[in-house]
Amino acid sequence: MSESAPTAVAVLEHIVKSIVDDPDSVKVEEVTDEGKHRLDVRVGDGDLGRVIGRRGRTAASIRTVTRAAAAKDGVELDIEFLD
């Protein structure tokens, strides 16, 4: 699959890997469905809470920074944190 948002993927991977205990288990997959772009993030056991943060503030901040990077790629996208 060709990435349409390489900057956003790189930024997202870097941020998430710096937060979690097991950076090797971080997987970011780009999904395009009906012209909409989405990045699915999977982390190791026990790390999802760290990525989401209290009341979702960390996840919201990650989404904001990643969307700004996606703007550089000329793409609008959503970010999903999956278990």
Salt bridges, closest charged atoms under 4 A:
ASP21 OD2 - ARG50 NH1 3.74
GLU30 OE2 - HIS37 ND1 3.88
ASP40 OD1 - ARG38 NE 2.75
ASP78 OD1 - ARG67 NH2 3.52
